[in-house]
């Protein structure tokens, strides 16, 4: 195909990608190297607020007020700050201090180093995001594969209904799904009541880091397993029957057939599911928001959300989200390199 | 009999809310959208505002508990899609400091007679009316009278008494935990700290500046009292939000709590509560021996964004239609209204007594919201036992300083 017709075919996608991916990315990078705020000066302001039943309270205090320009509009400041925002998010200075304190040795330096690092928001968010990926990915693959194998063996009559039911957790809006899991584990909620009926003592699921993190990981596995299931199930339909029969004739047991015929055949699909899931899991947000504890489990996406909405700082949030993107790229480099090599070899 | 009557009256009031007050009577044309939080009194006000949708006037209301983030963005944008935004003491100060709100003096003067706009409804910064407040709210003491009477405990007036009562009630029959509270890590936990620290006589900033001053002995003592209180709550306390802890109360699992007055009406709601009529209200306990109740008084009100692309006068009229006297009279029990036609019932006792005893209003300076957020992000670590009080407060101060510098409030 000559270059012109190739360009013609590719042009719409390229335009879409530039508009929807590249331009916003550049815009975010632009935001992250600047800072912007309204210029304020201290002025003595008298505020009157209602208290109750006609009572009011008057307070006179020095309050920052917007500086106005000639037209009465608030003056906005916009400065170039280089990598300051990134520095504020990463807190290299505190990281270095924690590392040097650990290098100095002493009893229990590992716990102390862990504590020093995880008090910095970015690193504690990174820690849990990586933990989440490491814990959910194998479970999702294993469970998805098991369910795919099971559904593959059921009678054709009920298969449709089974597939639909298995897909439901993936279809539910993440916030709603996370809320339902949260409500199951509250004080006196369904799970606790069931456990007590079975004779166990009351367990407080939201009280420790381990249990909250386990719940979030549970939600993650529950939510993504249908995705792995549907991809692997489709793959199972393409299994070469003659290879399986040949293996059976050669005396392979069911387990050996699974291990030496089925799994290698599905290997590219396992890689695909892992790739997609790792990218998604890195950006986990809803369960962290709902379980409400950046105290016990923080994530990069939640940190960005908090900086944007509660700290009200666009530029720092832009820096945080770019760092998140950089992190995903780092995580995916091995897989991308392998895919590139395979592509080259083909 | 009295309970049934009260219930029927409330129910009738809520059902008749649509019809009991005079219909909307504004002229003009245009579209007004409103954005607010979602709780019973705002639902009533929004319903009254929607009545104005007739002929050339179109009113749409949006109620969501996530309104704070959206309000911030709407006020910052070049043009705001919302003509009316609901604000509180905490959320008005950054908006006012950035000059994002339209002063309402001219409209107040023009419509004062028609809607009987009372002085106690006006939120003024200097000479400018920046918002119209319709209700007040505060956290105060809720307690189970039957449990306390059975144990022979008088309603506590100080936190020392609260702790003593909690120790006595530990393991008492009929409840699971002596205490509950809105201690969810984040905004709620920071609000508890703000209430108690101010009750301890603490100051958040050095006089007249935005420099932080909340890492000191009073703050550490506040955190220690909070830690003792948490010891008497459910182990899940740091993860339970307002709804969940109110539910603990309504399900009869808890004996005492410092809860928001706006939840008081729910305690007698037969659809949710198992303890109807058993809960009494009192001023928030004091944390210092002869101090003021450890709580802050909040108001909720409406403001008009400066960057609203429609007609601000129409928006103002819609606002006043939502807040007119007939709406308050038809829904007396739903909130603690600022209008003088409001007849305080037993749900208002806690707030009234706290106000009369001198509880302060929530600080109205723009840097307070940054401090609030920074504190909420860090003191949970101390209460969960992950770090010391000094370190948690030092971290909070550091986070606050970085955030304030980024907003130009600190050099």
Interface residues (C-beta under 8 A of the other chain):
Chain A: X35 X37 X38 X39 X40 X42 X45 X46 X47 X48 X49 X50 X51 X52 X53 X54 X55 X56 X57 X59 X61 X62 X63 X64 X65 X66 X68 X73 X74 X77 X88 X115 X119 X121 X186 X187 X188 X204 X205 X206 X207 X212 X291 X292 X293 X294 X295 X296 X306 X309 X310 X311 X312 X313 X315 X316
Chain B: X68 X69 X72 X89 X93 X94 X96 X97 X98 X99 X100 X118 X119 X120 X121 X122 X123 X124 X125 X126 X133 X136 X176 X184 X185 X186 X187 X207 X208 X209 X210 X234 X235 X236 X238 X239 X240 X241 X244 X248 X251 X253 X297 X299 X336 X338 X340 X342 X344 X348 X351 X352 X355 X356 X360 X361 X364 X365 X366 X367 X369 X370 X373 X377 X380 X381 X384 X386 X387 X391 X395 X402 X403 X406 X407 X408 X409
